[in-house]
Amino acid sequence: MSDFVAQAIAARREMRKLFAETPLQRNDFLSQRYDADIYLKREDLSPVRSYKIRGAFNAMRKHLEVNPTRTRFVCASAGNHAQGVAFVCKHFDVSGVVFMPITTPQQKVDKTRVFGGDNIEIRLVGDYFEDTLKAAQAFCSAENAVFLPPFDDDDVIEGQASVAAELLEQMSEPIDLVILPVGGGGLSAGVVTYLNALSPQTTFRFVEPAGGASLTAAIANGAPVSLKKVDSFVDGAAVARIGDKTFAALKSIDPSHVLKAPEDRICMTIVEMLNVEGIVLEPAGALSIDALRDLKDQIRGRKVVCITSGGNFDFERLPEVKERALKFAGLKKYFILRFPQRPGALKEFLSILGPDDDITRFEYLQKSARNFGSVLIGIEAKDPDDFPGICARMEQAGMAYQDITENEALTQFLI
């Protein structure tokens, strides 16, 4: 048995003092859809609703075994890592200082405070995470505190590997494929290293958000590289640069085994799992399930485990998620329409729509023109095939229009 495997097993054993193992559940809905045995490893059901508690616990535990008198810990995080550190600080009865960006949603700040109680102090510093991280590291140097990285740390990676240790105990038959979400790479590095040692027949697929594909960039470059731009929507996995230590464990993987999930499609998966299964997933937590859409021809008849990495979903984001899901499905479009300003014009336009089409937005953008005005209109249909007919009827009626659904600059400004 390798030292890494032994350490991961020890981490798993010690974690039982803090929380029960997360369940492994066969999902009938997904299994029927993909004609496979699909299991969900429910990390969204940990005490802090993500796997991050594992790495934070293991790193803090190992530090305290060696340095029992150095008991002030610091992290920088806008979400799951902060909550994991706060929870573990309370468990070990040590003090923690959690640095979070000023822009962090109040819900996440409040949850972190609840988990840590009197054992933690929250400091809101910086508009961007890079500024928050610098402030946390400077504080550590000045106060001789212990910094707990979110992913690029050997003890953190060992802690995340406890997911794989549980998985092998929970699954009575060999696992064909594990689908792993990737952000900084801590979970993937830990699970891959553990299963390669004890379940060599298991293969992997890795999925990262299309707007934060740091593993893809690192593989192409041969080393970690910072992305110039990151879409922060999948906030639990939108990392500009994968870790050096985590990439060392992943650098030999087949590039074709790394998938990129479009952010709008992830929204479809979030809504579907909520509506059909009653499972609440954050965007990063839905990555592994979303990837099944790309793997449907490869997984038929196989035993597949999707790791649902987190369920810290802010329901204030639900309208945005539903909107993006509808757009990706082709069920909602936005147009700017040159609209005659005369009585009866709106009634004429309504006759263009089908019986199952609905106007969800109607707003004049220019009200001073004497004969025509520009109208922003949102239309929701029951079937994406309805839109070619709508557009054809607008053209036949002599209505000039522009489809701005995919125009990111305009939609962000107007919608």
Secondary structure, 3 states (H helix, E strand, C coil): CCHHHHHHHHHHHHHCCCCCCCCEEECHHHHHHHCCEEEEEEHHHCCCCECHHHHHHHHHHHHHHHCCCCCEEEEECCCHHHHHHHHHHHHHCCEEEEEECCCCCHHHHHHHHHHHHHHEEEEECCCCHHHHHHHHHHHHHHHCCEECCCCCCHHHHHHHHHHHHHHHHHCCCCCCEEEEECCCCHHHHHHHHHHHHHCCCCEEEEEEEHHHCHHHHHHHHCCCCCCCCCCCCCCCCCCCCCCHHHHHHHCCCCHHHEEEECHHHHHHHHHHHHHHHCCCCCCHHHHHHHCHHHHCCCCCCCEEEEEECECCCCHHHHHHHHHHHHHHCCCEEEEEEEEECCCCHHHHHHCCCCCCCEEEEEEECCCCCCCEEEEEEEEECCCCCHHHHHHHHHHHCCCCEEECCCCHHHHHHHC
